[in-house]
Amino acid sequence: MPRHPPGTSRRARKSIPAVPNPRSAISLDNGTLALDAWAILVRWFATPAFTVCCPGLPYSDHEMPNQLDEELSRLDAALADAERQALAVVSAVRQLRRQAATGVLAGLPRRLQQLPASSEPLAAALTKASRSFDYDAEAAFADGSYLTDLQAAAEAKSLVLVEREGRITAFPLLLKLEPSVPAIRVGRKLERQLRPGVLTGLLKKAQDSATFNAATFLMTLFRAAAILAPADGLAEEPRPGVVVPLLDIYDVLTLRPGQAAEYPREAFAVHVLQLDRAPDTRTKGGHRFSLPASTSSKGKSRLTVYDETGAEHIYVGISFRGNG
């Protein structure tokens, strides 16, 4: 088994972009829709990037080793042996340098003769290490075995991973397997640390620290709704009480080429659920919102999202009412 220093900790450094202060997120000018401010919102709403230092990788009391863990443990043990052999060779070379520097000739010829042989255990250890890892990540991603191991590690950390239609979520995080790298895309960040116990630890910390500005998101929906269903004589407000389809709003927010890739529909659905959890949020003008019950809706007109417990939530439209 690999050796790990006792009391090893994992430290996470999270970088969260500054909250923007958009003016008009959406405006109409000669039939052309301008969404520059929304592009800023997309970058802000994206999952915050995170980097983590992991000096050791011990199992927790509840984690069971899986195929990737076993392969990496075998590799780590072989590399640890190679490291010990390398240190022995370096120690011998340093002794000889000291003798050369000070002119101590006693034993020098004998040690020089033994030097080539002292590297043989190192060469053997390196050869063993080079043959001690056999894991096809691309195949494991394709056949589902890696995801099974990841879900088991997530369960040990009380982290719920939901897989539906090729998408994986750990609310509010969106995950996508990238077998050709191999890596996992978490939001827009490509995470290459794939050891299940390590990755689920990163996901849990990112999940616990995720933030959401309901007021900013609500204003974005309000302005988009005003374009799709403008109130009589009030081009900057939506018609009171009219249910505007959320997918139509999403289409407005992602009109420019590439915006849908930067801000996928699944991320939009996550933000709608987060907004739903802040029912008292109002627009700057004091307008309230409602998300009509839509559990019976079917087809492509609905947004589906799974929360941190795995429960399903379905949304179709949003309506606004005045501040009276």
N, C-alpha and C positions, 0 to 999 in steps of 0.2 A: 504494500500500500504506500502511496506517496506520503512524504512527511510534510506537515504543516505546522508552523509556529503556533503555540497556544495563544488564545485570545485574539486571533486574527479578526480584523474588522473590515467592513466595506464602507468606503466613504463616497458619497455621491455629490457631484458638483452640478447643479442645475442652472441652466442659463435661460431665463425667461425674457423674451423681448419686451421692450417698453410698451406700455399701453398707448395706442395712438389716440389722437383727439380729432377724429375726422369731422369735416364740416358737412358738406352735402355729399352723402355717399353715392347718390344717384341723381342724375339730372337729365333733362331732355333738351337737346339743342339741334333744331332743324331735323328732327327725326333720328338723330344719332345719340345713342345712350352712352354716357360717360360714367365709367366705373373705377376711376383712379383711386378714390378713397376706399372702395371695396377691396381693391387689391391689397391695400395695407391691412384691412381687417382679416383677409384670408391668411396673411402671414402671421398675424397676431394670434388668430384662433387656432392655428396649427399646433399640434402637440409639441410642447417645449422639448428642445434637445437636452440630452443629459449624457454626461461622461462619468465613469466610475473607475476607481482604482481598486483592484482586487489583489492584494499581496498574497492571499492564500485562498484555497477553495475547499474547505472542509465541508462535509455533509452536516446538515442540522440533525437534531434528534429525530425529526419526523420524515426526513428525506431518505428515499431508497435509491441506491445506485441504479442507473439505467445503462443502456448500451453505450451511449456517448460518454457517460461518466466513467464507465469501466475502461473504455479505450483510452481516454485521457489520463486516467489514473495509472494505467500501465505505462503510457508514454512518460508521465511525470516521474515514475519510479526509475525508469531507464535513464532519463535525463539526469536525475539526481545522482545516480551511480556514475554517469559520465562526468558530472561536475566534480565529484570527489576525486576521480582519477586525474582530472585536469588540474585540480588544486595540488595533488601530489607531484605532478610533473613541474608545475610552476614553482613549487617549494624547492625542488631539486635544482632547478635553473637559478633561482635566487641565491641559493647557497653557493653555487659555483661563481656567480657574479661577485658575491662578497669576497670570496677567496681571491678572485682575479683582481679586485679593487685594492685589497690589502696585501696581496703577495703571500698569502698562506698557501704553501705548496704541499703540505702534508695531506695525503689522501687525494690530491687533485687529479693525478693521472687515473686512479682507480674510478673515481666518480665520473670522470669524462667518458671512460669506457662503458660504464653502466647506464649512461644517459639514454642512448637509443633504445635499450631494452625497457627502460622505465616508461616509455610512451606506448608500449604494446598493450597494456591493459586499457589505456585510454582509447586506442583505436578499436579494440574489441567492444568497449562500452558504447562507443559512437555507432558502430555497426549494429549493435543490438537495438539501440534507440531508434535508428533509422528504419528498423523493421517492426517496431512495436506498436505502430498505430495503423489500424485498418478500419476506416469508417467512411462510407460513401454518403456524404451529406445530401447530394442531389437525389440519390435513390431514397434516402430516409425521408426527405421532404415529399417526394412523389408518392410513396406508399403509405404515408401517414404515421409511420413509426416514430418520427421525431416529434410530431405534434402530440402523440399519445404520451411520450415521455415528458413533454413540456406541460401538458395538462396535469399529469401526476405531480410534478414539482410545484405547479401552481396551487393545487389542492392542499399541499402541505403548508402553504403560506396563506391559506384562506383567500386565494385569488381566483376569481371565476373567469375562465376563458370560454367564450361562446363562438362556435364555428357555424356559420350559415352561408350557403351558396358561395363557398370559396373565400369568404371574409372571416377574419378572426378579430374579436373585440375583447378588450379587458377594460370595460367602460371607465372613463371616457376615451380610452386609447384605441386606436385602430392599428391592427397588425396585418402584415402581408409577408408571406414567405418569398424569399428571393433565392431560389436554389442555385442559380448560376454563379452567385458570388462566392460562397453561400453566406446569407445574412437574413435578418428579419427587419423589415421596414416598420418602424414605430412612428406613426404619423408621417412626417417627411424625413425623418432621420433614419439612416441605414445603420442598424446595430449589428456588429459582427461578433459580439460575445454571445455564443450560442449554448454554452453549458447550461442545461435547464435550471439548475439551482441558482446560478448567477443571473441569468436573464429574467427569471421570475422575480428575483429580488429587485432588479432594476425597474421592472414593470410595477411592482407593488409600491415602490417609493414614488415613481412618477404618477401613479394613480392617486396616491394619498396627497400629493402636492399640487395636483392640477387645479387651475383657477379658471373662472369664467365670469365675464362681465355681462350680466343679463341685460342691463340698460342699453349698452352699446349694440348688442345683437338685436334687441327689440327695435331700436331706431332704424337699423338696417332693413328689417322686415317691413316696418311702417312705410319707409320711403319706396320700397319696391312695390308694396301693395297700392300705394298712391298712383303708381304708373299703370298698374294693371286694372284698377277699379277706382278711378279718381272721383272724388266727391263733386257734386254740382257746384261750379264756381270756385272750387278749392283744389287747384292742381297739385298742391303739396300734401293733400290729405286723402286717405282712402274713404270710400263711401261707408258711413257708419253701419255696422251690423252685417255688412256683406262678407260672406266667407270666401276668402281668396285662397285658391289651391296653393299649398306649400311648394309643390313641385314646379308650379308656374313661377313662383318667387325665386326658387332655386335656378331656374333657367335664366331669369333676368340677371341674377347675380353672377352667372358664369357665362355670359355672352361672348366674352373675348376668347380667342383661341388659347388653349392651354389652361384656362382658369378652372375648368372642371377637373383636370388632373391635379391641380394644386389644392383644390377644395372639393373632394369627392362627395357624392350624395350621402354617403354613410356618415361623414363628418358633420354635414348639415343636419342630419337626423339626430346626432348626438347633441348638438347645440339646441335643437328644438326641445328635446327632453330636459336639458338643463334649464331652459327657459320655463318650461312647464313646472319645474320645481320652485320657481320664483314667481308665483301667481300675482303678487302685489306690485310687480314691476310696472312702471308707467313710462310713457314717452316723455320727452322734454316738454311737450304741450299738455301733459297730464292725461293722455289717452290710455285707457285700459285695453287689455287684449284677452281673447279667449281662444281656446283650441277645442272646437266642438268634438264631442265623443265620436270615435270613428272605428270602433272595434269590429263593426260589421262590414267595413269597406273591403273591397277586393281589387285585385289587378294592380296595374302599374301606377295608379294614381295615389298610392299611399306610401308613406315613409315608415319603415320598420326599424326599430332599434332595440337592443337588449342592454339592460342595466347591469350594475355590478353584481346582482344576484342571479342573473340569467333570465329575469322576467322580460317578456316581450311587451313593447309599447308601440302603438300604431297611431300615426297622425296623418291627416288629410289636408286641413285648411286652418286658416287663422282669420279672426275678425277683430275689428277695433270699434270701440265706442268712445264717445266724447268724455270730456272731463267733468261733466255735470253730475 
